[in-house]
Amino acid sequence: MSAVREPEQIPVTLLTGFLGSGKTTLLNQLVRQPELADALVIVNEFGEMALDHLLMVHRREQTVLELGGGCLCCNVRTDLVEVLRDAPWRFARQGRRQFRRVVIETTGLADPVPIVHTLLGHPDVAGRYVLDGVVTTVDLATAQASLDRHEEAVRQVAIADVLLLTKDDLVEDAARAALEQRLRRLNPAAPRHRVRHGQVPAAALLGLGLFSVQGKQPDVVGWLNEEAYLPLPAAPAFAFQLGMRQLEAQAAAPDPNRHDDHVQAFCFRIEEPIAEQVLGLWLDTLVGMLGPALLRIKGIVHVQGQAGPLVVHAVQQLFHPAQALPAWPDDDRGSRLVFITRDVEPALITQTFEAFRTSAALRPVSSGVWPPQALGPA
């Protein structure tokens, strides 16, 4: 087996962030850098009169497409699918595609989860493109209010692979520290970079996915970033690890008016190898019970009889087909799954797993997750 993505798959970076957080300024700087010189840039505008694409300063090699008249997470997702489906031949010369990657800038009001869902699961998109990462800009001056009032802002932060903190010069140290603590509770694993005037190396925002560069060995440890979730001692058979979100909740009652009080990020760990049908039944049950409350799941799993781990990645109800890695990234053979959820307690995850693990009446599974897919011939 070979742990690389297929050559035809095109990496996609999703750039999101709430209104006024600096996405267009950032994009203007990024497209000047060599890493994005041959990128296809898709800008989503909300409303009848589009402005952001007129503010874009881009090189001649790049193509900037505007999707207007609505938000990508709502009524123009069909347009996005059509653009991505047709782009390889629409932007081709002499039969050769003229772009190596795609950058999608969403509106400030967009919920990124349905867009990621489309990239991972739509039959016209998933086979040709691969999600490279979700980049979220956060306005340090206004983010506290946005997170309090708008669930979309919370989701943008919660599923990000990297957070870019803008307008650093407009806030006091105490306010900055309070916001960074809040962001850490929402998304412990996402690196945070302070950005002024959109200046950030493109390399820091690319290659965030597990299989984001052709020929690159998968960086499972970096992708999962288990260390970001404060670990608790493992029980003999299984244990779960809680992030700061749960530990601090013991000292302060949640504010029902804050959207992020509903979002939790934690890592579930299982020390013993898992029977494949137990794993399949458990994940199918979680999806059936929780559905949209499962914002994101990613992890590596030790399945009985498998030499290497399986990679699991899901957004809401959609599981990307599990993929078998040829080898473990280190000496740790425990299964590790990161959950970002809404109104789901970690205890529910552990209880459902234990119920299936100890059950004597298991049946074979047939679902969209299993059987796992190999990653191509060696």
Secondary structure, 3 states (H helix, E strand, C coil): CCCCCCCCCEEEEEEEECCCCCHHHHHHHHCCCHHHCCEEEEEECCCCCCCHHHHCCCCCCCEEEEECCCCCCCCCHHHHHHHHHHHHHHCEECCEECCCEEEEECCCCCCHHHHHHHHHHCCCCCCCEEEEEEEEEEECCCHHHHHHHCHHHHHHHHCCCEEEEECHHHCCHHHHHHHHHHHHHHCCCCCEEEECCCCCCHHHCCCCCCCCCCCCCCCHHHHHCHHHCCCCCCCCCEEEEECHHHHHHCCCCCCCCCHHHHEEEEEEEECCCECHHHHHHHHHHHHHHHHHHEEEEEEEECECCCCCCEEEEEECCEEEEEEECCCCCCCCCCEEEEEEEECCCHHHHHHHHHHHHHCCCCCCCCCCCCCCECCCCC
